[in-house]
Amino acid sequence: MDDDDLADTVIRPPLSPAEPPARPDEDTIVKAPPTLVLPDDGTASRRSRERAVEEITGEPKLSAPARYRFSVNSAEPILLDVPVLIGRNPRPPRVASAVMPRFVRVHSPQREVSATHLELRQDGASVIVTDMRSTNGTVITVPGMSVFTLHAGGSMVVAPGTTLDLGDDNIVEIMPIGRLLARDNEPFERLSP
């Protein structure tokens, strides 16, 4: 055994029966979080509130993250502001989350696309693709790399320009942030939860 293995170990002699045991939290320091109190009567502007939060917490208030977009079969781009489930007849996951996903239905006459085939979600500055245990997998083409198949349950981070072939000529393309303007009209059927 090396001396390094014992470097942070403290060896104490056994306690005598008259000595009370040490409290396990006696060396823990708990610091109360700072309290922010601002008048709510309209006298404090939003910017002064943000500055006060920044001064107390030491962290600037971050604006909402930039969002990627994706398109299905070269249709109008869709904002990736919530997780998206794509398939022949996508359904919500069995375990509910705080954010309801968006459902995108694609046509699959040969039934190559599973009912809930793929999940797309943005996590920070990354786009994560997850094959939702589809029957045929998802063929992924990443710019500058070989084409490969993401098998049932597989997940990966993808870059803008990546295309995802679900089958039956259904292609999803991940688009760069800000490349196209968001549109309200979507040419495919959107399901309600």
N, C-alpha and C positions, 0 to 999 in steps of 0.2 A: 504494500500500500504506500503510495506517495504521500509526501507531506502536503502536497497541493490538495489531496482529497480531504484533508482535515483542516484546511486553512480557515474555513468559516464555522467550524464546529466548536462549540463551547462545552467543555467538560466540567461539570459541577460535582462537588462531593455529595453523597446522599444526605437528605434532610434528616435532621434529628426529629424525634417525635414531638418535641416542644415547638419546633419551628413551623409556622404556617406555610403552605405551598404558595409560590408566587402566582399572581394573577396573570393569566396568559395575555392580557391586553395592557399590561402596565407600561410597555414601551411604545405603544401606539398613540400617535397624536392625531386627533380628529379636528380638522379645521372647518368651521362653518362656511358655507358658500357666501359670497358677497350678496348683499341685498340691494336691489335697485328700486328706488322710490322716486317716481317722477309724477308731477301733477298730471291728472287726466282730464283737465278742464279745457284743453285746447290751447293752453299757453305754450306748451313745449312742442316744437315742430318735430316732424318725423326725423329729420337729419340730426337735431340736437339729441333726440332719444338714441339714435344709432351711435352718436359720439359718446354718450354717457355709457352705453353698453360696452363699447370698445375700451373706454377708460377703466371701467370696473373689472371686466373680464380679461383685458389685455389681448383680446382677439377681435379682429375686425368682423363686422357683419358681412357674410358672404352673400352675394346675389345668387339667384337660382342657377344651377349648372346649365351650360349649353347642352342642347339635346340633339342627338342624332336623328336621322330619318331613315325610313326604309321604303321600298316600293315592292309591290307584288305584281309580277307579269307586266312590268314597265308602266303600270298605272300611276296615278298621282301619288306623290310621296306622303307618308304618314309619319307624324311625330312620334318618337319613341319616348313618350313622357310617362307611360305606365308599362308594366310587363305586357307582352302580346302573345297570345296563343293562336297558332295558325294550324288549320287542318280542314278536313271534309266537313266536320261537324264539331268544332271545338267546345269543350266543356270546362267549367272551372275545376281547379284541383280539389281533391277531397278535403284537404286541410285549408281552411280559409286563411287569407292573409289580410293585412290592414288595407292593402290597395287592391281593388278589383281590377283584374286584367282586362285588356281589350281583346275581343274575339274576332278573328279574320277567317272567313270561310272561303275556301278555294274549291273549284270544280275538279273532280277526279273521276271521269267516266270509267277508267280501268281499275279504280280503287287502289291505285299505287300510293296515294296519300292517306295516312292514318286519320282517324277521327280527330284526335288532338295530336298533331305530328311534331310541332316545333314550338319552343318558347324563345322569344327575343326579349332582352331587357338591357337597360343601360344601368351600369353600376359605376358611379363616378364618371371617369372619362373613358370607360371601357364598354363595349357592346359584347354581351355574353349570349351565345347560342347554345340551347340545350335541346337535344333530340328527346322527345317525350316518350321514349320506349316505342318508337314507331316500328312497323313491320319491316320496312325496306331501308331504313336509315336515311341520312341526308347527305347528298354529295356536295362538298364544299370546294369552291374555287377561290383561293386567296391570291391576290395579285402577287406575281413573282414566285409562287410556290406550286408544287405539284397538286393535282386534283386528288382528293381523298374522300372517304366516306366516314361520316360521324355515325357510329352505330348506336343502337338503342340505349338510351340513358346517358350517352356521352355529352360532354359540355366543353366549350372552348371560347376563348376571347378572339374576336375577329376584328379586322381593320376595315375602314371604309373601302368600298370597291369590291368587297367580298360578295360572291353570289352563292346562294343556297338552292340547290335543285331538290325539290321535295318529291318529284315524280309527276307523270302526266303533264309535262311541260309547264309546271308551276315553279317559277324562279323568283326568289326573294333577293333583292339587292340592298346592301347596307350602303347608305349614302353619307358623304361627309357632312359635318355640322355646317349649317348655313348655305349649303349648295343650292337648295331650292326653297321657295316660299311654301309655307304650310297652306293647304287648301282644305276647305270644309267638305267638298264633294269627293266622295270615294266611289270608284266604279264597281266595287265588289260589295257583297252583302256583309253588313256588320250585325252581329248578333247581340241581343241584349242579354244580361245575365239571368 
